[in-house]
């Protein structure tokens, strides 16, 4: 089991509190209004259901706000730790350049995330429509710092970029110091290598008397030729040792380096990646707006049925299912089944339109 290392520094993130709390506050207000309406204008069975749904919406809003406000970033020796209430995620650091990406100006880059409409982004995102990254940006900052990690680069919007860069530098130095200590410990623990005894060269086989006499005659003829100023025969040069050849040559012979042909590399072909569009979190509010519009149509036109009738109960149930219940389903789909968010939201809007059409007569 891996031991948890102490954080080197906690980096303060840039935050826009009112942007973070827009959707949570809407959920809390919608839940409170739904529960109050149910308890005041409907019989007890329907009132209990409306109050329960309103309470769920209010709890979702409170939990959402607590999650966003509790996000923190810790820089550790070998990873970045993003944590919040009852959860965390680690991004192991890898070697690579730490760069800055700008979101404003002429050379601005575009970053697309699920929560980009409200000015804050958290989680998976796409940079320049081509690179999958992760982002921790809780305010519409003009730039962010890109840090290389194992799962892709992580874009961070700190309150002060100098604090983040200083923490990353300290983490790199600490990691280097620990690696040097581990290498020194491993070198001390490794057993010393035993010297390998040199093997004696095998002695040449003894020559016979005839071979010795022939060798002496050949050496005498070669010595006489050298004294007379002649050149050595090619066969004699071939049988001399390396030292003799170097001494006999008037000057060292240098050869030009052999140029090896480099491996031909063709142009790299960029792979086309097809990425599915990701739904935005703003979609979860549309069912509430649709149900509120249908309710307002009934109140303005004066065709809302009396509270004590069965038609009023069915109308209230339809608005609850079309609005708050559809929003809760959209939140669940956004978390676990993003492809179904559009289906859930469209179903809630269609139901609101049908209820409004009935109220218009």
N, C-alpha and C positions, 0 to 999 in steps of 0.2 A: 504493500500500500504506500503510495507516494505521500511524503510529508508535506504539509502546507507551510510554505515559506512566508516569512513576515514581509509585508509590503515595504518597499523602499520609500515610496511617497504616495500621497493621495492628491490627485490632481483635481482642482476645482473646475467644474464644467460650466460653460456659459448656459444660462437658463432664461427663458422668457415665460414667467409663471402664468401670465394671463393666457398665452397661447396654449400652454399645456393644459389649462383647466377649462377651456371652452367646452369641449365635448363632455367631460365628466360633470360639469355643472348643469349642462342641458339634461343629462340623464337624471340627475338628482331632482331637478325641478319638474321634469316630466313625471317621474315616479311619485313625487309628493302631490302633484296636481291630480294624477289619476287616482291615487288612494283617497284624497279628499273628496273628489267627485263621486267616487263609488260609495263612500260612507254617507254622503249627504243626500244623494239623489236617487239611490236605487235600493231595492229590498236587500235583506240580509244575505241571502245566498250569493247574489251577484256582487254585492258590496264586498263580501269576503274575498271573492276572486279578484276583483279590481284592486283591493288593498294589497293582496299578495303580489300581484304583478307589479304594482307601483313600488312595493318594498324591494322587490328584486331589482328593478331599474335603479332605485336609489342606492342599493348596495353595490351594484355594478359601477355606478358613477363614483362612489366613494373609493372603492377598491382601485379603479382606474387612476384616480387622482393620487392616491397613496403610492401606486407603482411608479408613476412618472416623477413624482417629487422625491422619491427615494433612490433614484439611479445615481450610483457613484462609480468612480474609476480609480483603481489602485494599480500602481506600477510595481511589479515584483521583479525578482532577479531575472527570470527567463520568460515571463508572460505578462500580459495585461489582463486585469480582472475587472469585469463590469458586473456589478452586483446591485441588487435591489431587494425589496422585502420578499423573503422566502424564495430567493432564487439568485443565480449568478451564472456567468459564462466567462470562460478563460480563453484567451487568444495567445498561444505560444509564439514567442518572438523568433524570427529567422533573420539571417544576414541579408542586408539590402539597404538601399538608400531611403532615408526619411525625407519626404518631400511635402510641399505645400500645394494645395489645389485652391483656386480662386473661383468664386461663384458670381462675381460682379466684375464689370469692366469689359474691355475688348476681347481679351483672351480667356473669358470666363468659361468654365466647364459646367456641364449639366449633370446633376445627380438626381436620380429618380427613385423614390421610395414610396411605400404605401401611405405614409403619413406626411407627404411633402406639401400638401395643400395648406396646412396650418402653420408652416414655417419651422417645424421640428421634425426630425427624422431619427428613427431608432430601429436597428435591425438590418436585414438584408436590403441592398440597394444596387443600382446599376449606375456606373460612372461613364459618362459620354456615350451611353447606349451600347457599350462594348465590353466593359469589364465588370464582373460581379465582385462587389465588395460588401463590407459591413460598415455601418455608420452609427456614431453616437453624437448626435447634433440636436441639442435641446433648445436652440434659438436660431433665428435666421442670420447667422454670422456671415461675413463676407468671404471667409476662407476656412479651411480645415487642414489638419495635419494628417498625412497618409503614412501609416506605420506598417511595414511588412510583417505578416504573421503566416502561420501554417495554412490557415483556411482562406487566405486572400488578404488583401490590404484592408486595414481598419482606418476609417476616416473619423477623426476626433476633433470636436470643436471645443477647445478649452477656454476658460475665462481669460487666461494669459498664456500665450504660446510659449513664452520663455520658461514657464514652470514645467510644462510638459517636456520640452527639449532637455531641460536640466535633469529631470527625473529619468529620462531615457538614457542620457549620458552616464549618470550614476549607476543605472542598472547594468549597462555594458561594462563599466569598469569593475563592478562587483562580480559579474559573471566571468570576466577574464581573470580576476584574482583567484576565484574559486577553482577555475580550470587549471591554473598554474599550481595551486596547492595539491589538487588531485594528481596532476602529472608528477610532482615531486614525491608524493607518497607512493605512487605506483612504481617509480624508479627505485626508491629505497626498498620496497618490498620484493622487487624482482630479484631472483638469484643471479649472482655474478656468473658470467659465461666462462667456462673452463677453456684455457688455451688449447688449441689443437696442435698436437705434436707434428712437426714437419716430417714428412716421409722422405727418407734418403733416396736420392736418385739411383736408379739401377746402374750398376757398373757395366761397361761395354764387354761383350764376350771377348775372350783372349784370341789374338791373331796367331795364325800358324806361322811357321818359319818362312814359307814361300810368300805369304801376304806381307810379312814384315820387310822382306827383301825388295819386293816390288814397290812398296811405299817409299822406302829409302831412296831407291833409284829415281822415282818420280819427283820427290822433293829436291833431290840434288839437281835434276834437270831444270826445275822451275827456279831454283836459286841462281843457277848459272844464267838463265835467261834474264832475270831481274838485274843481276850485276852488269850484264851486257847492255842494259837499257831497253830491252824489248818489252812488249806487252804480255800480260799473262794470257794463257789460252782460256777460252770460254768455259771449258770443262773444269779448269782449276778454280775459276771464280765461283762456279756453282758449288764447289765442295768446301769453300772457306766459311768460317763462322761469321756471324753478324759483325762482331768487333773488327775483324780483319777487313771486311768490305768497307766499313766506314773509314778506316785508316787509309785504305788504298785509294779511295776516291779523292780527287783534288778538291772538290767542293760538294757540300750537301745538295742533294737533289730534292726539290720541292715540287709537289704535284698540286695542280689546281683543284679546289674542292669540286666534288661532283654535285651538280645542280639537279635536284630531284624535282620533277614536275609536281606542282601542288594539285591537290584534289579539286576537281572542278565542282563547283556548287552552283546549282541553278537558283533562280529566285524563289523565295518562299511564297507559297500560296496561302493566303489567309483563309482560315476556316470560317465558314458562315454559320453562325449560331442563331438558332431560332429561339427566341425567349418569349414565354407567354406573358401577356400583360397581367399585372397584379392589381387587384382591386384596392381602392382607397378606403380608408376608414371613415371618410365623410359619408359614404353610402349608408351607414347604419342609422343616420339621422333622417333619411328620406321617408321611411315608413311613419315615423312620428309626425313629420310635417304633413304627410298625406292624410293621416287620421285626424290631425288637428284642423286641416282645411275642411274635411267633410263635416266635422263637428261644428265648425264655424258657419258653414253653409246652412246647417239645420237651425242654428240659433238665429242667424240673420233673417232667414226666410220665415221663421216662426213655425216651421213644420216638424220640429222635434216632438216626438210622441210624448204624452204625459208619463212621468216617472213610474206611476203605479201600474202601468199596463204591460202586457207580455211583449208588445212590439218595442217598448222602450228597453226592456231587458235584452231582447235580441239585437237591437241597434247598438246598445252599449257593448255587448259581447263581440259583435262584429268589429266595432272600432278598436276594442282592446286587441283582438287578434290581428287586425290589419296594421295597427300602430306599434304599441309597446312589445307585444309578443313577436312580431316580425323583426323588430330591432334587436331583441335578445337573440333570436335565431341568426340574424346577420352577424352579430358579434361572435357567436359560436362558430359560424361558418368561416369568418375571417381568421379565426385562430387555428382551426383544424382542417377545413375544406374550403380554401379560397375560391375554387372554381364555382362553388354553389352560392356565393354571396349575391351575384346578380339575379339568380333564380329566386332567392328568398326575398330580396328587396322588391323585385318586380311583382311577386305574388302579393306582398303587402300593399303596394300601390294600386294594383288592380282591385283588391278588395275595398280599399278606401274609395276608389272611383265608383264602384257598384253601390256602396252605402250612400255616397253623396247623390248618386243618380236617383236612388229610391227616395231620399229625403226631398229632392226637388219635385218628385211626383211625375 
